[in-house]
């Protein structure tokens, strides 16, 4: 069982920035991918960004150019730097560990006020 601990959410004004962190209890070096998803009230959970084994990244169109995903394998941690935040970015953000099995973090609330 892999444990994922997320941090960094909060309340920010539109145009502001936040950095989310997700630390895994096991190595992330060789797994297929780590990702960030989000779920807004009344909406389905959607992929925000993912970083694939080898370092390539993938972003939802809605966050391209504003969000950056990165990872520190030595710390078993993946980050999501979120800049130029918009009210529509408001959601619970979940970390995803995609290895032999998939695991989810508990979620961290991001609220962007207009």
C-alpha atoms as an extended CHARMM CRD file, in Angstrom:
* protein
*
       114  EXT
         1         1  UNK       CA              0.0000000000        0.0000000000        0.0000000000  PROA      1               0.0000000000
         2         2  UNK       CA              1.5300000000        3.2760000000       -1.1250000000  PROA      2               0.0000000000
         3         3  UNK       CA              0.6980000000        6.3120000000        0.9630000000  PROA      3               0.0000000000
         4         4  UNK       CA              0.5170000000        9.7090000000       -0.7100000000  PROA      4               0.0000000000
         5         5  UNK       CA              0.6580000000       12.8860000000        1.3550000000  PROA      5               0.0000000000
         6         6  UNK       CA             -0.3770000000       16.0980000000       -0.3570000000  PROA      6               0.0000000000
         7         7  UNK       CA              0.1790000000       19.6470000000        0.7570000000  PROA      7               0.0000000000
         8         8  UNK       CA              0.1570000000       23.1910000000       -0.5440000000  PROA      8               0.0000000000
         9         9  UNK       CA             -3.4860000000       23.8970000000       -1.2260000000  PROA      9               0.0000000000
        10        10  UNK       CA             -5.2360000000       26.9870000000        0.0060000000  PROA      10              0.0000000000
        11        11  UNK       CA             -7.0590000000       30.1650000000       -0.8610000000  PROA      11              0.0000000000
        12        12  UNK       CA             -5.5330000000       32.5480000000       -3.3820000000  PROA      12              0.0000000000
        13        13  UNK       CA             -6.7260000000       35.4880000000       -5.4470000000  PROA      13              0.0000000000
        14        14  UNK       CA             -7.0540000000       35.2260000000       -9.1910000000  PROA      14              0.0000000000
        15        15  UNK       CA             -3.6840000000       35.7180000000      -10.8210000000  PROA      15              0.0000000000
        16        16  UNK       CA             -1.8600000000       34.2750000000       -7.8590000000  PROA      16              0.0000000000
        17        17  UNK       CA              0.2490000000       31.1470000000       -7.5060000000  PROA      17              0.0000000000
        18        18  UNK       CA              0.3380000000       27.9950000000       -5.4390000000  PROA      18              0.0000000000
        19        19  UNK       CA              2.6340000000       24.9740000000       -5.3730000000  PROA      19              0.0000000000
        20        20  UNK       CA              1.2450000000       21.5750000000       -4.5250000000  PROA      20              0.0000000000
        21        21  UNK       CA              3.4520000000       18.7690000000       -3.2550000000  PROA      21              0.0000000000
        22        22  UNK       CA              2.8030000000       15.0430000000       -3.0870000000  PROA      22              0.0000000000
        23        23  UNK       CA              5.1910000000       12.7480000000       -1.2680000000  PROA      23              0.0000000000
        24        24  UNK       CA              4.9460000000        8.9860000000       -1.7280000000  PROA      24              0.0000000000
        25        25  UNK       CA              5.8850000000        6.3750000000        0.8540000000  PROA      25              0.0000000000
        26        26  UNK       CA              7.7070000000        4.3930000000       -1.8400000000  PROA      26              0.0000000000
        27        27  UNK       CA             10.0500000000        5.1930000000       -4.6740000000  PROA      27              0.0000000000
        28        28  UNK       CA              8.5690000000        6.9500000000       -7.6950000000  PROA      28              0.0000000000
        29        29  UNK       CA             11.6990000000        6.5190000000       -9.7900000000  PROA      29              0.0000000000
        30        30  UNK       CA             10.6220000000        3.5770000000      -11.9130000000  PROA      30              0.0000000000
        31        31  UNK       CA              6.8550000000        3.7720000000      -11.9520000000  PROA      31              0.0000000000
        32        32  UNK       CA              4.9520000000        4.5970000000      -15.1210000000  PROA      32              0.0000000000
        33        33  UNK       CA              3.7030000000        8.0260000000      -14.1030000000  PROA      33              0.0000000000
        34        34  UNK       CA              2.7160000000       10.4470000000      -11.3840000000  PROA      34              0.0000000000
        35        35  UNK       CA             -0.0840000000       12.8690000000      -11.9380000000  PROA      35              0.0000000000
        36        36  UNK       CA             -2.3810000000       15.5110000000      -10.5710000000  PROA      36              0.0000000000
        37        37  UNK       CA             -6.1280000000       15.3610000000      -11.0460000000  PROA      37              0.0000000000
        38        38  UNK       CA             -8.8130000000       17.7400000000       -9.8670000000  PROA      38              0.0000000000
        39        39  UNK       CA            -12.5000000000       17.5600000000       -9.1350000000  PROA      39              0.0000000000
        40        40  UNK       CA            -14.7530000000       20.5710000000       -8.8760000000  PROA      40              0.0000000000
        41        41  UNK       CA            -18.1990000000       20.3610000000       -7.2540000000  PROA      41              0.0000000000
        42        42  UNK       CA            -20.6680000000       18.6400000000       -9.5540000000  PROA      42              0.0000000000
        43        43  UNK       CA            -17.9980000000       17.7110000000      -12.0730000000  PROA      43              0.0000000000
        44        44  UNK       CA            -16.0270000000       14.5960000000      -12.8980000000  PROA      44              0.0000000000
        45        45  UNK       CA            -12.4360000000       14.1650000000      -11.8220000000  PROA      45              0.0000000000
        46        46  UNK       CA            -10.1280000000       15.2870000000      -14.6180000000  PROA      46              0.0000000000
        47        47  UNK       CA             -6.4550000000       14.9570000000      -15.3700000000  PROA      47              0.0000000000
        48        48  UNK       CA             -4.5430000000       18.1990000000      -14.8710000000  PROA      48              0.0000000000
        49        49  UNK       CA             -0.9630000000       17.1180000000      -15.4650000000  PROA      49              0.0000000000
        50        50  UNK       CA              1.1490000000       13.9900000000      -15.5330000000  PROA      50              0.0000000000
        51        51  UNK       CA              4.8390000000       13.2270000000      -15.6330000000  PROA      51              0.0000000000
        52        52  UNK       CA              5.7990000000       10.0010000000      -17.3300000000  PROA      52              0.0000000000
        53        53  UNK       CA              8.7480000000        7.6860000000      -16.5960000000  PROA      53              0.0000000000
        54        54  UNK       CA             11.6500000000        9.2700000000      -18.4800000000  PROA      54              0.0000000000
        55        55  UNK       CA             10.4430000000       12.7790000000      -17.7440000000  PROA      55              0.0000000000
        56        56  UNK       CA              7.9530000000       13.6610000000      -20.4490000000  PROA      56              0.0000000000
        57        57  UNK       CA              4.9560000000       15.6380000000      -19.3250000000  PROA      57              0.0000000000
        58        58  UNK       CA              1.3220000000       16.0010000000      -20.3150000000  PROA      58              0.0000000000
        59        59  UNK       CA             -1.0710000000       18.8350000000      -19.4930000000  PROA      59              0.0000000000
        60        60  UNK       CA             -4.7480000000       19.4940000000      -19.8620000000  PROA      60              0.0000000000
        61        61  UNK       CA             -5.3710000000       22.2150000000      -22.4250000000  PROA      61              0.0000000000
        62        62  UNK       CA             -6.9310000000       24.4170000000      -19.7720000000  PROA      62              0.0000000000
        63        63  UNK       CA             -3.6900000000       24.6450000000      -17.7730000000  PROA      63              0.0000000000
        64        64  UNK       CA             -1.0270000000       24.6330000000      -20.4730000000  PROA      64              0.0000000000
        65        65  UNK       CA              1.3620000000       27.5210000000      -20.0520000000  PROA      65              0.0000000000
        66        66  UNK       CA              0.2180000000       28.1490000000      -16.4750000000  PROA      66              0.0000000000
        67        67  UNK       CA              0.9410000000       24.9160000000      -14.5880000000  PROA      67              0.0000000000
        68        68  UNK       CA              4.1690000000       22.9440000000      -14.4030000000  PROA      68              0.0000000000
        69        69  UNK       CA              4.5740000000       19.4300000000      -13.0750000000  PROA      69              0.0000000000
        70        70  UNK       CA              7.9410000000       18.2340000000      -11.8380000000  PROA      70              0.0000000000
        71        71  UNK       CA              9.3530000000       15.5600000000       -9.5940000000  PROA      71              0.0000000000
        72        72  UNK       CA             12.2410000000       14.9150000000       -7.2550000000  PROA      72              0.0000000000
        73        73  UNK       CA             12.9600000000       11.1930000000       -7.3070000000  PROA      73              0.0000000000
        74        74  UNK       CA             15.3210000000       11.4440000000       -4.3490000000  PROA      74              0.0000000000
        75        75  UNK       CA             12.4570000000       12.7890000000       -2.2320000000  PROA      75              0.0000000000
        76        76  UNK       CA              9.7350000000       10.6140000000       -3.7990000000  PROA      76              0.0000000000
        77        77  UNK       CA              7.8850000000       13.8570000000       -4.3990000000  PROA      77              0.0000000000
        78        78  UNK       CA              5.9720000000       15.3410000000       -7.2920000000  PROA      78              0.0000000000
        79        79  UNK       CA              5.0960000000       19.0170000000       -7.5090000000  PROA      79              0.0000000000
        80        80  UNK       CA              2.5140000000       21.0790000000       -9.3240000000  PROA      80              0.0000000000
        81        81  UNK       CA              3.4270000000       24.7260000000       -9.7180000000  PROA      81              0.0000000000
        82        82  UNK       CA              0.2740000000       26.6700000000      -10.5140000000  PROA      82              0.0000000000
        83        83  UNK       CA              0.6100000000       30.2300000000      -11.7960000000  PROA      83              0.0000000000
        84        84  UNK       CA             -1.9220000000       32.7320000000      -13.1110000000  PROA      84              0.0000000000
        85        85  UNK       CA             -4.6520000000       30.9480000000      -11.2440000000  PROA      85              0.0000000000
        86        86  UNK       CA             -8.2490000000       31.4710000000      -12.3060000000  PROA      86              0.0000000000
        87        87  UNK       CA            -11.5020000000       30.9860000000      -10.4000000000  PROA      87              0.0000000000
        88        88  UNK       CA            -12.2590000000       28.0030000000      -12.6380000000  PROA      88              0.0000000000
        89        89  UNK       CA             -9.1770000000       26.2720000000      -11.2220000000  PROA      89              0.0000000000
        90        90  UNK       CA            -11.0320000000       25.9310000000       -7.9230000000  PROA      90              0.0000000000
        91        91  UNK       CA            -11.2630000000       22.2390000000       -7.0660000000  PROA      91              0.0000000000
        92        92  UNK       CA             -9.9540000000       19.4860000000       -4.8670000000  PROA      92              0.0000000000
        93        93  UNK       CA             -6.6190000000       18.3840000000       -6.3030000000  PROA      93              0.0000000000
        94        94  UNK       CA             -5.5830000000       14.7530000000       -6.0390000000  PROA      94              0.0000000000
        95        95  UNK       CA             -2.1980000000       13.1800000000       -6.4840000000  PROA      95              0.0000000000
        96        96  UNK       CA             -2.0680000000        9.9200000000       -8.4460000000  PROA      96              0.0000000000
        97        97  UNK       CA              0.5870000000        7.2010000000       -8.2830000000  PROA      97              0.0000000000
        98        98  UNK       CA              0.4250000000        5.0370000000      -11.3910000000  PROA      98              0.0000000000
        99        99  UNK       CA              2.6090000000        1.9880000000      -10.8620000000  PROA      99              0.0000000000
       100       100  UNK       CA              1.7470000000       -1.7120000000      -10.7690000000  PROA      100             0.0000000000
       101       101  UNK       CA             -1.2840000000       -0.4510000000       -8.9170000000  PROA      101             0.0000000000
       102       102  UNK       CA             -2.8250000000        2.9930000000       -8.7830000000  PROA      102             0.0000000000
       103       103  UNK       CA             -3.0600000000        4.9900000000       -5.5990000000  PROA      103             0.0000000000
       104       104  UNK       CA             -4.6450000000        8.3220000000       -4.7350000000  PROA      104             0.0000000000
       105       105  UNK       CA             -3.8700000000       10.9950000000       -2.2190000000  PROA      105             0.0000000000
       106       106  UNK       CA             -6.4810000000       12.3630000000        0.1350000000  PROA      106             0.0000000000
       107       107  UNK       CA             -6.9070000000       15.5630000000       -1.8550000000  PROA      107             0.0000000000
       108       108  UNK       CA             -6.0850000000       19.1690000000       -1.1470000000  PROA      108             0.0000000000
       109       109  UNK       CA             -8.4760000000       22.0570000000       -1.6550000000  PROA      109             0.0000000000
       110       110  UNK       CA             -7.5170000000       24.8870000000       -3.9850000000  PROA      110             0.0000000000
       111       111  UNK       CA             -9.8130000000       27.8990000000       -3.9790000000  PROA      111             0.0000000000
       112       112  UNK       CA             -9.2510000000       30.8320000000       -6.3130000000  PROA      112             0.0000000000
       113       113  UNK       CA            -11.2470000000       33.9570000000       -5.5710000000  PROA      113             0.0000000000
       114       114  UNK       CA            -12.1500000000       36.4880000000       -8.2290000000  PROA      114             0.0000000000
